[in-house]
Amino acid sequence: MSDKYAVPNKLPAKQVSILAHRKKRRNEEDSHKKVKQLNRAFKLRKKPRGFIKAEVFVNQYRKAERDAHRMRRLIAAKTLFKVTDAESNKLLVVFRHRAHKIASDVTNKMLNSLCLGQLFNAALLKNNEETSALLKLVEPYVTWGYPSINTVRELIFKHGFLRIDKKKVAIDSNKLIEDNLGHLGVICIEDIVHEMFNATENFDKIKKFLVPFKLKPPKGGWERKTGVSFAKGGEYGNRKAAINELIAKCL
């Protein structure tokens, strides 16, 4: 047989870097995003401005009033700060799954304090008394649960950004991590995964550098009603370990 079709018995010598591939993918996504924005801006210039009915604003403020009544009932019940010892300081992943705009300023402030200021934002939080109280108050707009280490790794590898000098910078090299978090003993992306998943003493310091994860709607759409609690067959509320399945669909 001719050597023309022989398969070389060698492994490829070129090293493959996950971070390099991620940087390339991010550049491609950014270029596609810019093209979409330009196309959308061009269409909006041609499209006449629509008229917004008064009922839209009325419905928003009715929801804000319902939120205020619900929060007052929860506060009066005095059950907001109850966290069992087994769940205390356990890692949570929280995902804002509904309501692009919310009329209630109080609800918006609470969501911002949870790093969930925008729709489809996700954040890693400690399950302490403060977080538990805030989650119960904004429960109709969020869903949460206990992430696996694979879920934490996928979030940071695929959607991880650092806030450096008030700028959003993609985590595309370990040198970037070492330069900004090296004083905490964190020198690579796996160190961030370890510190966040185990909720170590460096958790809050690293969280200040991490930008909230911007995810997508779940593939195939929502299977249940987003305005009904998970315990009653809906989408919002505590999912415990089932949150991993939802996050996988949104990555």
Rosetta constraint file for C-alpha pairs under 8 A:
AtomPair CA 2 CA 6 HARMONIC 7.42 0.50
AtomPair CA 16 CA 20 HARMONIC 7.93 0.50
AtomPair CA 17 CA 21 HARMONIC 6.35 0.50
AtomPair CA 18 CA 22 HARMONIC 6.16 0.50
AtomPair CA 19 CA 23 HARMONIC 6.11 0.50
AtomPair CA 19 CA 171 HARMONIC 7.84 0.50
AtomPair CA 19 CA 172 HARMONIC 5.08 0.50
AtomPair CA 19 CA 173 HARMONIC 6.03 0.50
AtomPair CA 20 CA 24 HARMONIC 6.30 0.50
AtomPair CA 20 CA 172 HARMONIC 6.60 0.50
AtomPair CA 20 CA 173 HARMONIC 7.60 0.50
AtomPair CA 21 CA 25 HARMONIC 6.16 0.50
AtomPair CA 22 CA 26 HARMONIC 6.07 0.50
AtomPair CA 22 CA 157 HARMONIC 7.92 0.50
AtomPair CA 22 CA 158 HARMONIC 7.30 0.50
AtomPair CA 22 CA 172 HARMONIC 6.63 0.50
AtomPair CA 23 CA 27 HARMONIC 6.27 0.50
AtomPair CA 23 CA 170 HARMONIC 7.84 0.50
AtomPair CA 23 CA 172 HARMONIC 5.43 0.50
AtomPair CA 24 CA 28 HARMONIC 6.34 0.50
AtomPair CA 25 CA 29 HARMONIC 6.15 0.50
AtomPair CA 26 CA 30 HARMONIC 6.07 0.50
AtomPair CA 27 CA 31 HARMONIC 6.27 0.50
AtomPair CA 28 CA 32 HARMONIC 6.29 0.50
AtomPair CA 29 CA 33 HARMONIC 6.02 0.50
AtomPair CA 30 CA 34 HARMONIC 6.21 0.50
AtomPair CA 31 CA 35 HARMONIC 6.41 0.50
AtomPair CA 32 CA 36 HARMONIC 6.28 0.50
AtomPair CA 33 CA 37 HARMONIC 6.17 0.50
AtomPair CA 34 CA 38 HARMONIC 6.19 0.50
AtomPair CA 35 CA 39 HARMONIC 6.19 0.50
AtomPair CA 36 CA 40 HARMONIC 6.02 0.50
AtomPair CA 37 CA 41 HARMONIC 6.03 0.50
AtomPair CA 38 CA 42 HARMONIC 6.18 0.50
AtomPair CA 39 CA 43 HARMONIC 6.29 0.50
AtomPair CA 40 CA 44 HARMONIC 6.14 0.50
AtomPair CA 41 CA 45 HARMONIC 6.27 0.50
AtomPair CA 42 CA 46 HARMONIC 6.64 0.50
AtomPair CA 43 CA 47 HARMONIC 6.09 0.50
AtomPair CA 44 CA 48 HARMONIC 7.51 0.50
AtomPair CA 52 CA 56 HARMONIC 7.14 0.50
AtomPair CA 53 CA 57 HARMONIC 7.66 0.50
AtomPair CA 54 CA 58 HARMONIC 6.39 0.50
AtomPair CA 55 CA 59 HARMONIC 6.04 0.50
AtomPair CA 56 CA 60 HARMONIC 6.41 0.50
AtomPair CA 57 CA 61 HARMONIC 6.40 0.50
AtomPair CA 58 CA 62 HARMONIC 6.18 0.50
AtomPair CA 59 CA 63 HARMONIC 6.26 0.50
AtomPair CA 60 CA 64 HARMONIC 6.36 0.50
AtomPair CA 60 CA 102 HARMONIC 6.93 0.50
AtomPair CA 60 CA 103 HARMONIC 5.70 0.50
AtomPair CA 61 CA 65 HARMONIC 6.22 0.50
AtomPair CA 61 CA 103 HARMONIC 5.90 0.50
AtomPair CA 61 CA 104 HARMONIC 7.44 0.50
AtomPair CA 62 CA 66 HARMONIC 6.31 0.50
AtomPair CA 63 CA 67 HARMONIC 6.16 0.50
AtomPair CA 63 CA 103 HARMONIC 7.69 0.50
AtomPair CA 64 CA 68 HARMONIC 6.28 0.50
AtomPair CA 64 CA 102 HARMONIC 7.42 0.50
AtomPair CA 64 CA 103 HARMONIC 5.74 0.50
AtomPair CA 64 CA 104 HARMONIC 4.82 0.50
AtomPair CA 65 CA 69 HARMONIC 6.31 0.50
AtomPair CA 65 CA 104 HARMONIC 7.89 0.50
AtomPair CA 66 CA 70 HARMONIC 6.10 0.50
AtomPair CA 67 CA 71 HARMONIC 6.11 0.50
AtomPair CA 67 CA 104 HARMONIC 7.67 0.50
AtomPair CA 67 CA 107 HARMONIC 7.91 0.50
AtomPair CA 68 CA 72 HARMONIC 6.26 0.50
AtomPair CA 69 CA 73 HARMONIC 6.35 0.50
AtomPair CA 70 CA 74 HARMONIC 6.34 0.50
AtomPair CA 70 CA 137 HARMONIC 7.93 0.50
AtomPair CA 71 CA 75 HARMONIC 6.14 0.50
AtomPair CA 71 CA 137 HARMONIC 5.78 0.50
AtomPair CA 72 CA 76 HARMONIC 6.08 0.50
AtomPair CA 73 CA 77 HARMONIC 6.18 0.50
AtomPair CA 74 CA 78 HARMONIC 6.70 0.50
AtomPair CA 74 CA 79 HARMONIC 7.04 0.50
AtomPair CA 74 CA 80 HARMONIC 6.88 0.50
AtomPair CA 74 CA 137 HARMONIC 7.42 0.50
AtomPair CA 75 CA 79 HARMONIC 7.36 0.50
AtomPair CA 75 CA 80 HARMONIC 6.83 0.50
AtomPair CA 80 CA 129 HARMONIC 7.84 0.50
AtomPair CA 80 CA 132 HARMONIC 6.77 0.50
AtomPair CA 80 CA 133 HARMONIC 4.62 0.50
AtomPair CA 80 CA 136 HARMONIC 6.75 0.50
AtomPair CA 81 CA 129 HARMONIC 4.88 0.50
AtomPair CA 81 CA 130 HARMONIC 6.93 0.50
AtomPair CA 81 CA 132 HARMONIC 6.34 0.50
AtomPair CA 81 CA 133 HARMONIC 5.45 0.50
AtomPair CA 82 CA 129 HARMONIC 6.69 0.50
AtomPair CA 82 CA 132 HARMONIC 7.65 0.50
AtomPair CA 83 CA 87 HARMONIC 6.52 0.50
AtomPair CA 83 CA 88 HARMONIC 6.14 0.50
AtomPair CA 83 CA 127 HARMONIC 7.91 0.50
AtomPair CA 83 CA 128 HARMONIC 6.89 0.50
AtomPair CA 83 CA 129 HARMONIC 6.18 0.50
AtomPair CA 83 CA 132 HARMONIC 7.20 0.50
AtomPair CA 84 CA 88 HARMONIC 6.10 0.50
AtomPair CA 87 CA 127 HARMONIC 6.74 0.50
AtomPair CA 88 CA 126 HARMONIC 7.96 0.50
AtomPair CA 88 CA 127 HARMONIC 5.63 0.50
AtomPair CA 88 CA 128 HARMONIC 5.57 0.50
AtomPair CA 89 CA 126 HARMONIC 5.03 0.50
AtomPair CA 89 CA 127 HARMONIC 4.71 0.50
AtomPair CA 89 CA 128 HARMONIC 5.38 0.50
AtomPair CA 89 CA 199 HARMONIC 7.22 0.50
AtomPair CA 90 CA 126 HARMONIC 5.76 0.50
AtomPair CA 90 CA 127 HARMONIC 5.22 0.50
AtomPair CA 90 CA 128 HARMONIC 7.87 0.50
AtomPair CA 90 CA 146 HARMONIC 7.75 0.50
AtomPair CA 90 CA 199 HARMONIC 7.19 0.50
AtomPair CA 91 CA 124 HARMONIC 6.90 0.50
AtomPair CA 91 CA 125 HARMONIC 5.95 0.50
AtomPair CA 91 CA 126 HARMONIC 4.94 0.50
AtomPair CA 91 CA 127 HARMONIC 6.08 0.50
AtomPair CA 91 CA 146 HARMONIC 6.23 0.50
AtomPair CA 91 CA 147 HARMONIC 7.19 0.50
AtomPair CA 91 CA 196 HARMONIC 7.82 0.50
AtomPair CA 91 CA 197 HARMONIC 6.49 0.50
AtomPair CA 91 CA 198 HARMONIC 7.32 0.50
AtomPair CA 91 CA 199 HARMONIC 6.35 0.50
AtomPair CA 92 CA 124 HARMONIC 5.69 0.50
AtomPair CA 92 CA 125 HARMONIC 5.16 0.50
AtomPair CA 92 CA 126 HARMONIC 5.96 0.50
AtomPair CA 92 CA 127 HARMONIC 6.21 0.50
AtomPair CA 92 CA 144 HARMONIC 6.64 0.50
AtomPair CA 92 CA 145 HARMONIC 5.52 0.50
AtomPair CA 92 CA 146 HARMONIC 4.98 0.50
AtomPair CA 92 CA 147 HARMONIC 6.40 0.50
AtomPair CA 93 CA 122 HARMONIC 6.80 0.50
AtomPair CA 93 CA 123 HARMONIC 5.67 0.50
AtomPair CA 93 CA 124 HARMONIC 4.64 0.50
AtomPair CA 93 CA 125 HARMONIC 6.31 0.50
AtomPair CA 93 CA 144 HARMONIC 5.59 0.50
AtomPair CA 93 CA 145 HARMONIC 5.80 0.50
AtomPair CA 93 CA 146 HARMONIC 6.34 0.50
AtomPair CA 93 CA 147 HARMONIC 6.06 0.50
AtomPair CA 93 CA 243 HARMONIC 7.85 0.50
AtomPair CA 94 CA 122 HARMONIC 5.44 0.50
AtomPair CA 94 CA 123 HARMONIC 5.39 0.50
AtomPair CA 94 CA 124 HARMONIC 6.50 0.50
AtomPair CA 94 CA 125 HARMONIC 7.37 0.50
AtomPair CA 94 CA 142 HARMONIC 6.76 0.50
AtomPair CA 94 CA 143 HARMONIC 5.90 0.50
AtomPair CA 94 CA 144 HARMONIC 4.29 0.50
AtomPair CA 94 CA 145 HARMONIC 6.85 0.50
AtomPair CA 95 CA 116 HARMONIC 7.53 0.50
AtomPair CA 95 CA 120 HARMONIC 6.42 0.50
AtomPair CA 95 CA 121 HARMONIC 5.87 0.50
AtomPair CA 95 CA 122 HARMONIC 4.34 0.50
AtomPair CA 95 CA 123 HARMONIC 6.76 0.50
AtomPair CA 95 CA 142 HARMONIC 5.52 0.50
AtomPair CA 95 CA 143 HARMONIC 5.37 0.50
AtomPair CA 95 CA 144 HARMONIC 6.05 0.50
AtomPair CA 96 CA 116 HARMONIC 6.25 0.50
AtomPair CA 96 CA 118 HARMONIC 7.55 0.50
AtomPair CA 96 CA 119 HARMONIC 5.70 0.50
AtomPair CA 96 CA 120 HARMONIC 5.13 0.50
AtomPair CA 96 CA 121 HARMONIC 5.57 0.50
AtomPair CA 96 CA 122 HARMONIC 6.45 0.50
AtomPair CA 96 CA 141 HARMONIC 5.87 0.50
AtomPair CA 96 CA 142 HARMONIC 4.34 0.50
AtomPair CA 96 CA 143 HARMONIC 6.50 0.50
AtomPair CA 97 CA 119 HARMONIC 6.33 0.50
AtomPair CA 97 CA 120 HARMONIC 5.45 0.50
AtomPair CA 97 CA 121 HARMONIC 7.92 0.50
AtomPair CA 97 CA 141 HARMONIC 6.22 0.50
AtomPair CA 97 CA 142 HARMONIC 5.64 0.50
AtomPair CA 97 CA 143 HARMONIC 6.92 0.50
AtomPair CA 97 CA 217 HARMONIC 7.90 0.50
AtomPair CA 97 CA 226 HARMONIC 7.71 0.50
AtomPair CA 97 CA 236 HARMONIC 7.75 0.50
AtomPair CA 98 CA 119 HARMONIC 6.40 0.50
AtomPair CA 98 CA 120 HARMONIC 7.59 0.50
AtomPair CA 98 CA 141 HARMONIC 5.40 0.50
AtomPair CA 98 CA 142 HARMONIC 7.18 0.50
AtomPair CA 98 CA 226 HARMONIC 7.02 0.50
AtomPair CA 99 CA 119 HARMONIC 6.74 0.50
AtomPair CA 99 CA 141 HARMONIC 6.69 0.50
AtomPair CA 100 CA 118 HARMONIC 7.07 0.50
AtomPair CA 100 CA 119 HARMONIC 5.45 0.50
AtomPair CA 102 CA 107 HARMONIC 7.50 0.50
AtomPair CA 102 CA 108 HARMONIC 6.78 0.50
AtomPair CA 104 CA 108 HARMONIC 6.36 0.50
AtomPair CA 105 CA 109 HARMONIC 6.19 0.50
AtomPair CA 106 CA 110 HARMONIC 6.33 0.50
AtomPair CA 107 CA 111 HARMONIC 6.21 0.50
AtomPair CA 107 CA 138 HARMONIC 6.50 0.50
AtomPair CA 108 CA 112 HARMONIC 6.13 0.50
AtomPair CA 108 CA 117 HARMONIC 7.01 0.50
AtomPair CA 109 CA 113 HARMONIC 6.19 0.50
AtomPair CA 110 CA 114 HARMONIC 6.45 0.50
AtomPair CA 110 CA 134 HARMONIC 6.58 0.50
AtomPair CA 110 CA 138 HARMONIC 7.33 0.50
AtomPair CA 111 CA 115 HARMONIC 6.39 0.50
AtomPair CA 111 CA 116 HARMONIC 4.97 0.50
AtomPair CA 111 CA 117 HARMONIC 5.57 0.50
AtomPair CA 111 CA 138 HARMONIC 7.24 0.50
AtomPair CA 112 CA 116 HARMONIC 5.30 0.50
AtomPair CA 112 CA 117 HARMONIC 4.56 0.50
AtomPair CA 114 CA 123 HARMONIC 7.46 0.50
AtomPair CA 114 CA 125 HARMONIC 7.97 0.50
AtomPair CA 114 CA 131 HARMONIC 7.80 0.50
AtomPair CA 114 CA 134 HARMONIC 7.91 0.50
AtomPair CA 115 CA 121 HARMONIC 7.66 0.50
AtomPair CA 115 CA 122 HARMONIC 7.66 0.50
AtomPair CA 115 CA 123 HARMONIC 6.32 0.50
AtomPair CA 115 CA 212 HARMONIC 6.04 0.50
AtomPair CA 116 CA 121 HARMONIC 5.35 0.50
AtomPair CA 116 CA 122 HARMONIC 6.54 0.50
AtomPair CA 116 CA 123 HARMONIC 7.12 0.50
AtomPair CA 116 CA 212 HARMONIC 7.28 0.50
AtomPair CA 117 CA 121 HARMONIC 7.23 0.50
AtomPair CA 120 CA 214 HARMONIC 6.16 0.50
AtomPair CA 120 CA 215 HARMONIC 5.43 0.50
AtomPair CA 120 CA 216 HARMONIC 6.18 0.50
AtomPair CA 120 CA 217 HARMONIC 6.87 0.50
AtomPair CA 121 CA 212 HARMONIC 6.24 0.50
AtomPair CA 121 CA 213 HARMONIC 5.59 0.50
AtomPair CA 121 CA 214 HARMONIC 4.81 0.50
AtomPair CA 121 CA 215 HARMONIC 6.07 0.50
AtomPair CA 122 CA 212 HARMONIC 5.93 0.50
AtomPair CA 122 CA 213 HARMONIC 5.00 0.50
AtomPair CA 122 CA 214 HARMONIC 6.46 0.50
AtomPair CA 122 CA 215 HARMONIC 7.00 0.50
AtomPair CA 123 CA 212 HARMONIC 5.44 0.50
AtomPair CA 123 CA 213 HARMONIC 6.23 0.50
AtomPair CA 124 CA 196 HARMONIC 7.63 0.50
AtomPair CA 125 CA 131 HARMONIC 7.52 0.50
AtomPair CA 126 CA 131 HARMONIC 7.07 0.50
AtomPair CA 126 CA 199 HARMONIC 7.00 0.50
AtomPair CA 127 CA 131 HARMONIC 5.91 0.50
AtomPair CA 127 CA 132 HARMONIC 6.30 0.50
AtomPair CA 128 CA 132 HARMONIC 6.07 0.50
AtomPair CA 129 CA 133 HARMONIC 6.17 0.50
AtomPair CA 130 CA 134 HARMONIC 6.35 0.50
AtomPair CA 131 CA 135 HARMONIC 6.08 0.50
AtomPair CA 132 CA 136 HARMONIC 6.31 0.50
AtomPair CA 133 CA 137 HARMONIC 6.37 0.50
AtomPair CA 134 CA 138 HARMONIC 6.31 0.50
AtomPair CA 135 CA 139 HARMONIC 5.41 0.50
AtomPair CA 135 CA 142 HARMONIC 7.63 0.50
AtomPair CA 138 CA 142 HARMONIC 6.85 0.50
AtomPair CA 139 CA 143 HARMONIC 7.15 0.50
AtomPair CA 139 CA 236 HARMONIC 6.70 0.50
AtomPair CA 139 CA 237 HARMONIC 5.74 0.50
AtomPair CA 140 CA 227 HARMONIC 6.52 0.50
AtomPair CA 140 CA 228 HARMONIC 7.71 0.50
AtomPair CA 140 CA 229 HARMONIC 7.45 0.50
AtomPair CA 140 CA 236 HARMONIC 5.80 0.50
AtomPair CA 140 CA 237 HARMONIC 7.03 0.50
AtomPair CA 141 CA 236 HARMONIC 6.73 0.50
AtomPair CA 142 CA 236 HARMONIC 5.64 0.50
AtomPair CA 142 CA 237 HARMONIC 6.38 0.50
AtomPair CA 143 CA 235 HARMONIC 6.98 0.50
AtomPair CA 143 CA 236 HARMONIC 4.63 0.50
AtomPair CA 143 CA 237 HARMONIC 4.56 0.50
AtomPair CA 143 CA 238 HARMONIC 5.90 0.50
AtomPair CA 143 CA 239 HARMONIC 6.99 0.50
AtomPair CA 143 CA 243 HARMONIC 7.93 0.50
AtomPair CA 144 CA 236 HARMONIC 7.93 0.50
AtomPair CA 144 CA 237 HARMONIC 6.25 0.50
AtomPair CA 144 CA 238 HARMONIC 5.09 0.50
AtomPair CA 144 CA 239 HARMONIC 5.92 0.50
AtomPair CA 144 CA 240 HARMONIC 7.03 0.50
AtomPair CA 144 CA 243 HARMONIC 6.31 0.50
AtomPair CA 145 CA 238 HARMONIC 5.57 0.50
AtomPair CA 145 CA 239 HARMONIC 5.01 0.50
AtomPair CA 145 CA 240 HARMONIC 3.97 0.50
AtomPair CA 145 CA 241 HARMONIC 5.91 0.50
AtomPair CA 145 CA 242 HARMONIC 7.07 0.50
AtomPair CA 145 CA 243 HARMONIC 5.19 0.50
AtomPair CA 145 CA 244 HARMONIC 7.89 0.50
AtomPair CA 146 CA 239 HARMONIC 7.93 0.50
AtomPair CA 146 CA 240 HARMONIC 5.12 0.50
AtomPair CA 146 CA 241 HARMONIC 5.27 0.50
AtomPair CA 146 CA 243 HARMONIC 6.80 0.50
AtomPair CA 146 CA 244 HARMONIC 7.74 0.50
AtomPair CA 147 CA 151 HARMONIC 5.85 0.50
AtomPair CA 147 CA 152 HARMONIC 6.61 0.50
AtomPair CA 147 CA 241 HARMONIC 6.52 0.50
AtomPair CA 147 CA 243 HARMONIC 6.71 0.50
AtomPair CA 147 CA 244 HARMONIC 5.77 0.50
AtomPair CA 148 CA 152 HARMONIC 6.53 0.50
AtomPair CA 148 CA 241 HARMONIC 7.79 0.50
AtomPair CA 148 CA 244 HARMONIC 6.82 0.50
AtomPair CA 149 CA 153 HARMONIC 6.11 0.50
AtomPair CA 149 CA 193 HARMONIC 7.69 0.50
AtomPair CA 149 CA 197 HARMONIC 6.31 0.50
AtomPair CA 150 CA 154 HARMONIC 6.09 0.50
AtomPair CA 151 CA 155 HARMONIC 6.18 0.50
AtomPair CA 151 CA 244 HARMONIC 6.28 0.50
AtomPair CA 151 CA 247 HARMONIC 7.34 0.50
AtomPair CA 151 CA 248 HARMONIC 7.37 0.50
AtomPair CA 152 CA 156 HARMONIC 6.31 0.50
AtomPair CA 152 CA 193 HARMONIC 6.45 0.50
AtomPair CA 152 CA 196 HARMONIC 7.86 0.50
AtomPair CA 152 CA 197 HARMONIC 6.74 0.50
AtomPair CA 153 CA 157 HARMONIC 5.92 0.50
AtomPair CA 153 CA 190 HARMONIC 7.87 0.50
AtomPair CA 153 CA 193 HARMONIC 5.81 0.50
AtomPair CA 154 CA 158 HARMONIC 5.72 0.50
AtomPair CA 154 CA 159 HARMONIC 7.76 0.50
AtomPair CA 154 CA 251 HARMONIC 7.93 0.50
AtomPair CA 155 CA 159 HARMONIC 5.37 0.50
AtomPair CA 155 CA 160 HARMONIC 6.41 0.50
AtomPair CA 155 CA 213 HARMONIC 7.11 0.50
AtomPair CA 155 CA 251 HARMONIC 7.45 0.50
AtomPair CA 156 CA 160 HARMONIC 4.16 0.50
AtomPair CA 156 CA 161 HARMONIC 7.78 0.50
AtomPair CA 156 CA 189 HARMONIC 7.90 0.50
AtomPair CA 156 CA 193 HARMONIC 7.24 0.50
AtomPair CA 157 CA 171 HARMONIC 7.74 0.50
AtomPair CA 157 CA 189 HARMONIC 7.70 0.50
AtomPair CA 158 CA 251 HARMONIC 7.64 0.50
AtomPair CA 159 CA 213 HARMONIC 5.75 0.50
AtomPair CA 159 CA 214 HARMONIC 6.84 0.50
AtomPair CA 159 CA 215 HARMONIC 7.68 0.50
AtomPair CA 160 CA 170 HARMONIC 6.40 0.50
AtomPair CA 160 CA 171 HARMONIC 5.94 0.50
AtomPair CA 160 CA 210 HARMONIC 7.16 0.50
AtomPair CA 160 CA 211 HARMONIC 7.18 0.50
AtomPair CA 160 CA 213 HARMONIC 6.58 0.50
AtomPair CA 161 CA 168 HARMONIC 6.25 0.50
AtomPair CA 161 CA 169 HARMONIC 5.40 0.50
AtomPair CA 161 CA 170 HARMONIC 4.40 0.50
AtomPair CA 161 CA 171 HARMONIC 5.40 0.50
AtomPair CA 161 CA 210 HARMONIC 5.93 0.50
AtomPair CA 161 CA 211 HARMONIC 5.40 0.50
AtomPair CA 161 CA 212 HARMONIC 7.95 0.50
AtomPair CA 161 CA 213 HARMONIC 7.80 0.50
AtomPair CA 162 CA 168 HARMONIC 5.87 0.50
AtomPair CA 162 CA 169 HARMONIC 5.23 0.50
AtomPair CA 162 CA 170 HARMONIC 6.33 0.50
AtomPair CA 162 CA 171 HARMONIC 6.59 0.50
AtomPair CA 162 CA 209 HARMONIC 5.25 0.50
AtomPair CA 162 CA 210 HARMONIC 4.73 0.50
AtomPair CA 162 CA 211 HARMONIC 5.66 0.50
AtomPair CA 163 CA 167 HARMONIC 5.38 0.50
AtomPair CA 163 CA 168 HARMONIC 4.86 0.50
AtomPair CA 163 CA 169 HARMONIC 6.23 0.50
AtomPair CA 163 CA 208 HARMONIC 7.94 0.50
AtomPair CA 163 CA 209 HARMONIC 5.11 0.50
AtomPair CA 163 CA 210 HARMONIC 6.16 0.50
AtomPair CA 163 CA 211 HARMONIC 6.08 0.50
AtomPair CA 164 CA 168 HARMONIC 6.56 0.50
AtomPair CA 164 CA 169 HARMONIC 6.79 0.50
AtomPair CA 164 CA 209 HARMONIC 7.21 0.50
AtomPair CA 168 CA 211 HARMONIC 7.27 0.50
AtomPair CA 171 CA 176 HARMONIC 7.11 0.50
AtomPair CA 171 CA 177 HARMONIC 7.48 0.50
AtomPair CA 172 CA 176 HARMONIC 7.59 0.50
AtomPair CA 173 CA 177 HARMONIC 7.07 0.50
AtomPair CA 174 CA 178 HARMONIC 6.21 0.50
AtomPair CA 174 CA 187 HARMONIC 6.45 0.50
AtomPair CA 174 CA 188 HARMONIC 4.74 0.50
AtomPair CA 174 CA 189 HARMONIC 6.37 0.50
AtomPair CA 175 CA 179 HARMONIC 6.03 0.50
AtomPair CA 175 CA 187 HARMONIC 7.37 0.50
AtomPair CA 175 CA 188 HARMONIC 7.55 0.50
AtomPair CA 176 CA 180 HARMONIC 6.46 0.50
AtomPair CA 177 CA 181 HARMONIC 5.56 0.50
AtomPair CA 177 CA 182 HARMONIC 6.89 0.50
AtomPair CA 177 CA 186 HARMONIC 7.12 0.50
AtomPair CA 177 CA 187 HARMONIC 5.67 0.50
AtomPair CA 177 CA 188 HARMONIC 5.92 0.50
AtomPair CA 177 CA 189 HARMONIC 7.12 0.50
AtomPair CA 178 CA 182 HARMONIC 4.29 0.50
AtomPair CA 178 CA 186 HARMONIC 6.39 0.50
AtomPair CA 178 CA 187 HARMONIC 4.19 0.50
AtomPair CA 178 CA 188 HARMONIC 6.58 0.50
AtomPair CA 179 CA 187 HARMONIC 7.97 0.50
AtomPair CA 181 CA 185 HARMONIC 6.97 0.50
AtomPair CA 181 CA 186 HARMONIC 5.43 0.50
AtomPair CA 181 CA 187 HARMONIC 6.72 0.50
AtomPair CA 181 CA 206 HARMONIC 7.53 0.50
AtomPair CA 182 CA 186 HARMONIC 5.01 0.50
AtomPair CA 182 CA 187 HARMONIC 5.34 0.50
AtomPair CA 184 CA 202 HARMONIC 7.08 0.50
AtomPair CA 186 CA 191 HARMONIC 5.43 0.50
AtomPair CA 186 CA 192 HARMONIC 6.60 0.50
AtomPair CA 187 CA 191 HARMONIC 6.59 0.50
AtomPair CA 188 CA 192 HARMONIC 6.91 0.50
AtomPair CA 189 CA 193 HARMONIC 6.49 0.50
AtomPair CA 190 CA 194 HARMONIC 6.17 0.50
AtomPair CA 191 CA 195 HARMONIC 6.10 0.50
AtomPair CA 192 CA 196 HARMONIC 6.04 0.50
AtomPair CA 192 CA 206 HARMONIC 7.65 0.50
AtomPair CA 193 CA 197 HARMONIC 5.92 0.50
AtomPair CA 194 CA 198 HARMONIC 6.08 0.50
AtomPair CA 195 CA 199 HARMONIC 5.88 0.50
AtomPair CA 195 CA 200 HARMONIC 5.47 0.50
AtomPair CA 195 CA 202 HARMONIC 6.72 0.50
AtomPair CA 195 CA 203 HARMONIC 6.16 0.50
AtomPair CA 196 CA 200 HARMONIC 6.90 0.50
AtomPair CA 196 CA 203 HARMONIC 5.70 0.50
AtomPair CA 196 CA 206 HARMONIC 7.97 0.50
AtomPair CA 199 CA 203 HARMONIC 5.41 0.50
AtomPair CA 202 CA 206 HARMONIC 6.16 0.50
AtomPair CA 203 CA 207 HARMONIC 6.03 0.50
AtomPair CA 204 CA 208 HARMONIC 6.39 0.50
AtomPair CA 205 CA 209 HARMONIC 7.16 0.50
AtomPair CA 206 CA 210 HARMONIC 6.44 0.50
AtomPair CA 207 CA 211 HARMONIC 7.87 0.50
AtomPair CA 215 CA 250 HARMONIC 5.76 0.50
AtomPair CA 215 CA 251 HARMONIC 5.92 0.50
AtomPair CA 216 CA 250 HARMONIC 4.94 0.50
AtomPair CA 216 CA 251 HARMONIC 6.50 0.50
AtomPair CA 217 CA 221 HARMONIC 6.81 0.50
AtomPair CA 217 CA 249 HARMONIC 7.89 0.50
AtomPair CA 217 CA 250 HARMONIC 5.56 0.50
AtomPair CA 218 CA 222 HARMONIC 6.65 0.50
AtomPair CA 218 CA 246 HARMONIC 6.93 0.50
AtomPair CA 218 CA 247 HARMONIC 7.83 0.50
AtomPair CA 218 CA 249 HARMONIC 4.81 0.50
AtomPair CA 218 CA 250 HARMONIC 4.47 0.50
AtomPair CA 219 CA 249 HARMONIC 5.41 0.50
AtomPair CA 219 CA 250 HARMONIC 6.55 0.50
AtomPair CA 222 CA 226 HARMONIC 7.41 0.50
AtomPair CA 224 CA 233 HARMONIC 6.86 0.50
AtomPair CA 224 CA 234 HARMONIC 5.08 0.50
AtomPair CA 224 CA 235 HARMONIC 6.08 0.50
AtomPair CA 225 CA 233 HARMONIC 7.78 0.50
AtomPair CA 225 CA 234 HARMONIC 4.92 0.50
AtomPair CA 225 CA 235 HARMONIC 6.13 0.50
AtomPair CA 226 CA 234 HARMONIC 5.89 0.50
AtomPair CA 226 CA 235 HARMONIC 4.83 0.50
AtomPair CA 226 CA 236 HARMONIC 6.24 0.50
AtomPair CA 227 CA 234 HARMONIC 6.82 0.50
AtomPair CA 227 CA 235 HARMONIC 7.02 0.50
AtomPair CA 227 CA 236 HARMONIC 6.88 0.50
AtomPair CA 228 CA 232 HARMONIC 6.68 0.50
AtomPair CA 228 CA 233 HARMONIC 6.89 0.50
AtomPair CA 228 CA 234 HARMONIC 4.29 0.50
AtomPair CA 228 CA 235 HARMONIC 6.08 0.50
AtomPair CA 228 CA 236 HARMONIC 6.32 0.50
AtomPair CA 229 CA 233 HARMONIC 6.49 0.50
AtomPair CA 229 CA 234 HARMONIC 4.71 0.50
AtomPair CA 229 CA 235 HARMONIC 5.61 0.50
AtomPair CA 229 CA 236 HARMONIC 4.70 0.50
AtomPair CA 229 CA 237 HARMONIC 5.56 0.50
AtomPair CA 230 CA 234 HARMONIC 4.37 0.50
AtomPair CA 230 CA 235 HARMONIC 4.76 0.50
AtomPair CA 230 CA 236 HARMONIC 5.37 0.50
AtomPair CA 230 CA 237 HARMONIC 5.69 0.50
AtomPair CA 230 CA 238 HARMONIC 6.86 0.50
AtomPair CA 230 CA 239 HARMONIC 6.61 0.50
AtomPair CA 231 CA 237 HARMONIC 7.66 0.50
AtomPair CA 231 CA 238 HARMONIC 7.91 0.50
AtomPair CA 239 CA 243 HARMONIC 5.49 0.50
AtomPair CA 242 CA 246 HARMONIC 7.09 0.50
AtomPair CA 243 CA 247 HARMONIC 6.23 0.50
AtomPair CA 244 CA 248 HARMONIC 6.16 0.50
AtomPair CA 245 CA 249 HARMONIC 6.60 0.50
AtomPair CA 246 CA 250 HARMONIC 6.53 0.50
AtomPair CA 247 CA 251 HARMONIC 6.27 0.50
